[in-house]
Structures are given as structure tokens and as C-alpha cells.
Amino acid sequence: MSLGSVRFRLLGPVSVFAEQERVRLGGPKQRTVLAALLLSANRVVPEDQLIEAVWGETPPASARGQLQVRISELRKLLGRELIVRRSPGYLIEVRPGELDLEAFETAVTEGRAELSEDRPLEAAERFRAALALWTEEPLQGVEAFLAGRAIPALEERRTAALEELYDAELAAGRHAEVLGELRESVAAHPFRERLRGQLMLALHRSGRSGDALAVYAETERRFADELGIGPSAELVEVRRLVADGEREPVVSASGLPYGARSFTGRAGQLEQLGEQQATGTWIIHGTAGVGKTALAVHWARQVRARYPDGQLYVNLRGFDAERAPLTPEQALVSLLRALGVAPERIPSGVDAQEGLYRSLLADKRVLVLLDNAADGAQVLPLLPPSGTVVVTSRHRLSELVARTGARPLPLDVLPPEDSVSLLEGVLGPERVAAEPEAAWRLAELCGHLPLALRVAAANLTTRAKPRIADLVYELSRGDRLGAVTNAFDVSYEALPPQLRRLFRLLALVPGADFTAPVAAALAGEPLAEVRRRLERLAAAHLLEQEAIGRFHFHDLLRDYARDRLGAEEDAAERDAAWRRLLEFSLATGESAEDRFGRRGLRLPRDFDVFSEQALRFPDATAAAAWLDAEHGNLSALIRQAADRGPYPVAWYLADTARMMFLHRGMRAEWRDLATAVLAAAQRLGEGRVEALMQQSIGTVWIYLERRDQAIYHLVKAVDAHRASGWVEGQAAAINALGVAYQGAGQYGEAARQYEAAVELQRSLGNDMGEMMSLNNLGFVYRQLGRLDEAVRQLSRALRLATRAGSNWGKAAALVSLGYALRLRNEEQAAEKLLSEARELHREARDLYGEAYALSGLSLLRVDAGDFELGREYAVAALDLAERENNPETLAAALNALGRAEAALGGLADAQRHQVRAVEIARNWNSPFDLTEALIGLSVLRVRAGDHASGLAAGQEGLDLARQLGLRLLEARALLALASARESLGEAPLAGELYGEALAVCREIGLTALERRIQALLDRA
């Protein structure tokens, strides 16, 4: 027989397709002969080589005859003209595009060419197209000898292409986007150093240098343990680059979605967009399905070389029927994270976020694509100070035009000739030319809407006998006014039942997009099969794939899928799929939380949830990459689950998300989400959930420095915990309330709350909870000058942490205890404790704790007269504090550095550091840190001869210390003012101030400072 259109497949089960129908092949020996020929397509394969492929090194005597039988069978199946006899063997003739392995190599070659021409996004597309051909293990169904010889070589080619793909993605600035995939690739190929180096670079460029260095450390250990070697020179160099690299985010992100492969027409609009200068804003507006996003993305990808500082994309979700549009704050968070800003470094509030966004993009040549805008108010805060912005919307956004001078670009349906060109792009010019009238009629029936045309054309490509006229007939039977729906109906009905079911169920996903594991959980089917179905739905243009491994609906198709879901799935099946989705998300979230380590208060579980499809993470880095990619979808899922259940799974999911979001610094996002969950819990009378949400909202307000709001919500949380009878929750909420009072400068009230929390935790036998509250209590006692009590409480906290094996708790207690012992003049013990704390915090990569320990060590070294080492410690503390951007450790490090610089004679530098400490503490609204910084500044100003400002700073510090009850700082402020008065020759006033300071020191047991003041009085 002779086959028409034929396709050969080696990258999976060995198979042949003719006219899109699978050809029935024989057993393993026949498949082996075919595979051996195809592996050397268009080249002669000797008979001896074919025999060895089938029977290995010990063939039977009849092997040559049997080979000829297999060849004859293949010729009957495929046609005599395809397999020809050529001495000394046989040759199979394969035309371009017929063999998947050849298509793979072609795409890889094209990718390399694009990369060499500095077009990394195009290169990544080609490499992805190549790798998409590998759906399963290659050469399935062949004899063992050929499989053992050929599969490793094929796998090596695939892995090499994977590495080249990541080179392209990193060159394109898609660092955060490929983290999860890179992590999976490293797990699959643990000894590929190139992959490990790429993972390190992706982490580093995503603002996660510590995680990158952890990958190197794990590599070093594993290579030594399992291979007996160290990392290569190349990987060592990557480590050096990470360790010495930039700390600030680098604006080079490229987050543009994939463009439509068959984009056509719109020449006039593209020409207008091409007239855009270096800066300015376009608004592409038109009806749904008209191709606004396709035009914007197509143009953006054409001109991205003009914008070397980055191309950003965010879907503002302005017209989703079931989800609210993104707020400017949510959109800014998305943009800042795309620019490499770590979640914990993103400030709260639109104004602060907009300021950071604008500062990062100042004078940068960037392109920002804001898709699906609801109105101008949503867009205004997202406009960068330079570069080009393209906005798409169904509305004209006239207010944006008036306020910013944006240029409107209206978009109508395609002209008839462009509609036909689009069909030619999908179907091929020959097919359209064969049925020109039917093609024109098809375009008319689709209303010349690009979305409808693509869906209709994709339907034709899947048919065994694709006639445009047949499709026209089917469409003509529908509602002529519903062009889009008609196209969807025909394509949907052409799908196999299992694809229709998956398409319907995906309408349940409330987030912006979804991955194959999410889809598999919904369907309750194997991941590999669902992944193939997603690819088929994307090929049919019923789904879109705009990023790596992530799929989404066009708004109109989502609405259509919802209609089909309601019409074809009964309530029981919808509820079952929804529950599977929640259980998948919960089980995956708990896996991530396990990797993050420290667990706080947890909502009691009535049962454990298991999901067969749940993801498992090898380490915290992989878990963080998943959460960074999925947090928006999790938020949408939790909001809907809080309203519709099922309970208590919905509450468990919210609880798990609470811990993850706060761990990753997504505080403002969690505050908004927790508010929605709180409303649902109050409506349903779920007291424990209500209490936990109030508590978490209060905790977020502490981080966001809004102490009044924090105290309000935490008081509510304590009451709700008490009413629900959850004592463990009550103790944790009281501890958090103490933190809020402490931040507000109400140290006495903070101490009372911590004392109550300690008693409750002790009554519960909760050593870890008691340890945390004791640490906090000891810290406040030290601030209040109650040093003996501070040492007593912190010593117990240290014993509890040591007994529980909690290095984190031990390190926290050691730091506070070290500071307290310094104030009691026990310098050697203090230095030992702070040094041990520094090492523990460093091992845990806890920048906050390590910075605090270093600042304390600096103070001790300066006390001892070792000014140079004191300065080194302070500089190291400042470096860590700046990396974390934590105002508390910044102020402490600057105070220490100012003191060390002054001791070394660098008075100007010392004052500069001290002024910065005052500014940070004042802006952060931290009374203790502000008082301490003002006292330090007072001393330096006086030493520099600026007595007026020195006295003003000292008096402000004294007033604050007395107002807040900070006896320790009160003594230091009095001493600073006394020294200032003495230098001005005002001995009587100085003596009075020295006397007051001495009385405070004796009252609170500050022996070292007491001796110093007594010496000054004796000298006077």
C-alpha cells in the first residue's frame, strides 16, 4: 500500500501515523527494525547492524531470513517506495517534518541560531517546541539491545537541549519563571553541574542569593559523599559570582506571554504602534475576542530589542465574570516581584509600592504591557516614569487619555482578507486555496473575530478529512448572531469525551491560570495523561499557554466552559472535582510548609487530608518557587472555598496558606485574604477560625508598623480564642499582643501580656510556646532596665530551647541574654553567648538574628578597646541588615557603627551613621530605637562642638525614655546631657544630671555605668 501524509514517532512508543490515524504495527522485532532504520533515516543501515539491533550479539542462524520477513511486512504497511534495498542493507526515506526526532533536531538547531543572534525569547520558544515532542520515554516497544544502546544517547540529546533552553530563559531574564522547572531538572539529573549552575543563577537573579549558595553547599556535600570529587571550576566560578554579586534587583525581566504563531493582519495598527517613541502610552481598545492582547503581545515581541532593561506583563483581570479586577496594590506587587524584589522587601501601601516601582524603572528603557484594564484608576499607579506602556481594554479609558496624553488605538474585527490570511496561517495556503469560497464563508460565520477563527481552524486540523465546507455547514446550522459560540460548539463537540470533561472541569479553577498537576487533581486522573490532554486543548485553541507549563482560558472560553460545566456535569461531580482541587492544594501546601520548617500555632485537625496528585518538594527552595508561582491562584481558591466549602477542608487550607504567606513575607496579600476568610468564619460561627484570622491580621499589622490596628485585631483574637475555649490559641494571641504593645512603646503593658502568655504556655506544658514568650519578656525587661529579671527569664528560655533541640529558640535567647549580661558588666560571658548565637543564626540563614548578634559583638569590642574589630562587626551587621532591609537591625547596626567610628576618630562618619539611625527609627516609629539613636547622636554632636543640637537630641531622648519608662536609656540620656553641660562649663547643672543618672543606675542595677558616673563625679 502507499500512504499519503505520514508521521513517524520515536520519542515515545515507536509508532506510525498515516492521515492522522495510527498504523497498526507488529511486535517488538518489527518495531525494532523500523526504529533502527529511522534512527539513521535517509542513510543506509547495514543488515548486520539491523540484525544486532533485534537479536543482540547472539543472533539465531535464521536471523537474516527473519529480518527480510520484517522488512517485507513493513513495506506492505508503509509502501515499498519508503524502504529501499541498498547495499549493504536498507534505507528508509523520510521527508522533512515526518520524523519527530528529525523535527526535534531541527528545532534545537533553530534555537541555537536564535540564541547566537541574541534573540533569547525566540530561542526559548524553539527549544520548548523541540522538548514538547518528548511526551514519554523514547523507543518504547523495541527489543532490549537497541533500547540499551540508543536510549541513553537520545536522553543525552534531550538533556543538552534542556540546558540550552535554560540558558535562553536566563538570558531573557525569566529567572523566577524557570525556578520550579530548574529544580525538577536538577532533581532528575543530580550530577549535571550545568543545571545546578543555572539553578544558582536563577535564584541569585531572583533576589535569593542565600538559597543559591545553599544549592552550592548541597552540591559540594553530595559530590564529595557520592562521587568523591568536588564541584568543577565552572561551578566554583558561579558560586563566586553569586557571593560577590549585586544585592539590588536588576531590571532585566522579560515576562511577555507567548505570541500567537499564526498572527496575521493588523498592518495599519502595527505601523501606528511602530511610530511610538522612547516613552508614551497606547490604549488598544475593542470588543471581546477581537484580538487586543494578541496584537499587543505580537508587537511587543517584535520590538523588545528596543527595551533592553526589561519587558513586563500583568493581566489586570478587568472583565472576569467571577473574580474581581486586580487592585493597583496587587498589580504593583506582581510587577515588583517580576523585577526581582523579594516579597519581604515589598513595602505596604500603594504609595510606597509605587515609589519603589518608579525608582527601579527611573531612566530605564522598559516596555510594560497592562492587559485587560477595567478603568484608568487601575492603570495610573502602574505607569513607569520612562519607557513605553501598552494597555488593552474593552473600554476607551478616556480619563487616562485626558490625564496622561495616552494615544487610543481602536480595534475592530478583522477585514475579510486578513481573516482569510489567518486561516491560511493555521491551515496552510494550499488548503485555503482549494476551497476559497468556503474559506470566505467561514470567516464570515466567525464574525471575522480572531478568537473564533483560530478555534474553528484548529478544529479542522484535527479531522481525518478536513474540508472547510463541512465546517461551514456545521456552523451555518447555529445561531448566526452567536459567531463565537458557534465556533466553540463545533470545536468542543469534535473533542473526545475525556477532553470535553477536562475542558469543563477546568472552569472550576478560580485562579488566573493553572498547571498540569492542578488539572490532574481536578480530573482525578494520571498526570502524564492530563498533561497530554492540556496540550491537545491548547492545540485546539481552547486553552492558551502564555508561560512555561502554565495554561489559562480566554475570558470568553472560560465563560463557555462554565456553561458546559453547568449543563453537562451534575452537582455531585462538580462538588467532587472541587473537593479534589482543595485537597490537592492543601496537601501540596502542607508539603511546602514542612520544608519551610518552623511551625507556629496550627488550627487543630479533625483528620489528615491526602491527595494522590499532591506535589512533594525536595527542599525549601523548591517549595518557595511553587508558592511564588501559585500564591495568586491560592488566594482566589481560598476566597471561594471560604464561601462555599467544603468545611473543614476550606479552613485547613486557609490555615496552611496563613503560615506559608507569612513565612514568605506576603503580608499585605495575606491581610486582604484573611479579612475575607474572617467574614466567612464569623458568618458561619467558626470561633477558632475567626480567632486565628484576627490574630494573623493583627500580626500583619505589626509587620506593617500599624500598631493601633494590630492591637485592635489582637484584642479581638484573644477574646475569640477565650470564647472558643482554645487555650493554646489564646496564649499565642496574648504573646502577639505583647509584641504589638512593645512596638507601640507601651513596654509595661507588653511585659504584662508576655507574663500572662508565659503562665498559659506553662500550664499547657508547651515548652516551645513558653520559650518564645520568655524570650520576648526578657527582651522587654532589658529595655525597661530590669536586668536581673531579664537574665532570669532569658536563662530559662535558653534551657527550654536547648532541651527541645530548637536552634532558633536557643539563638534568640542567646542574643538577648548576651545584651543583658553586657549591661551587667559580664563582658566575657556576653561575648561567648553572642558569638554562639551568631553561628547558630548564620547556619539557619537568619539575617535578622545574625545582624543583631554582630551589633552586640561590636559594642563589646569597642567596650574592650578593640575598635577596629568593633568596626568590622558593625559593618558586617549593617551589610546583613541592608540585605534584609529590616529597620530594627539597621538602626542597631548604625548605632554600633557610629560608636566604633567615633572611637577610631572618624567623627564625621560616625555622625552620618547616627543621623541615619535616627531617621530610620523615626520613620519606622520605633520609640526604643529612636531614643537610643538620639542619645548616640547627642554624644557625637557635643564631641564635634555642636552643643546646641547635641543638647536638643539628648533632651528629646531623655523625654522619650521617661515617657516610655525606659530606665536604662534614661540613665544614658542623663549621662549624655551631663557631659554636654560639663563641656560648656556648666558644672553645677552637670553635677545635678550626673547625680540623677547615678540614682537611676543604682535603682536598676547598672553597675558598670554606675562606676563610670561615680568616677566622673569624683573627678569633678
Buried (B, 14 or more C-beta within 10 A) or exposed (E): EEBEEBBBBBBBBBBBBBEEEEBEBEEBBBBBBBBBBBBBBEEBBEBBBBBBBBBBEEBEEEBEEBBEEBBEBBBEBBBEEBBEEEEEBBBBEBEEEBBBBBBBBBBBEBBBEBBEEEBBBBBBBBBBBBBEBBBEEBBBBBBEBBBEBBBEEBBEBBBEBBBBBBBBBBBBBBBBBBBBBBBBBBEEBBEBBBBBBBBBBBBBBBBBBBBBBBBBEBBBEBBEEEEEEEBBEEBBEBBEBBEEEEEEBBBBBBBBBBBBEBBBBBEEBBEBBEEBEEEBBBBBBBEBBBBBBBBBBBBBBBBBEEBEBBBBBBBBBBBBEEBEBBBBBBBBBBBBBBBBBBBBBBBBEBEEBBEBBBEBBEEBBBBBBBBBBBBBEBBBBBBBBBBBBBBBBBBBBEBBBEEBEBBBBEBEBBBEEBBBBBBBBBBEEEBBEEBEEBBBBBBBBBBBBBBBBBBBBBBBBBEEEBBBEBBBEBBEEBEEEEBBBBBBBBBBEBBEEBBBBBBBBBBBBBBBBBBBBBBBBBBBBEBEBBBBBBBBBBEBBBBBBBBBBBBBBBBBBBBBBBBBBEEEBEEEBBBBBBBBBBBBBBBBBBBBBEBBEEEBBBBEEEEEBEBEBBBEBBBBBBBBBBBBBBBBBBBBBBBBBBBEBEBBBBBBBBBBBBBBBBBBBBBBBBBBBBBBBBBBBBEBEBBBBBBBBBBBBBBBBBBBBBBEBBBBBBBBBBBBBBEBEBBBBBBBBBBBBBBBBBBBBBBEBBBBBBBBBBBBBBEBEBBBBBBBBBBBBBBBBBBBBBBEBBBBBBBBBBBBBBEEEBBBBBBBBBBBBBBBBBBBBBBEEBBBBBBBBBBBBBEBEBBBBBBBBBBBBBBBBBBEEBBEBBBBBBBBBBBBBBBBBBBBBBBBBBBBBBBBBBBBEBBEBBBBBBBBBBBBBBEBBBBBBBBBBBBBBBBBBBBBEBBEBBBBBBBBBBBBBBEBBBBBBBBBBBBBBBBBBBBBEBEEBBBBBBEBBBBBBBEBBBBBBBEBBBEBBEEE
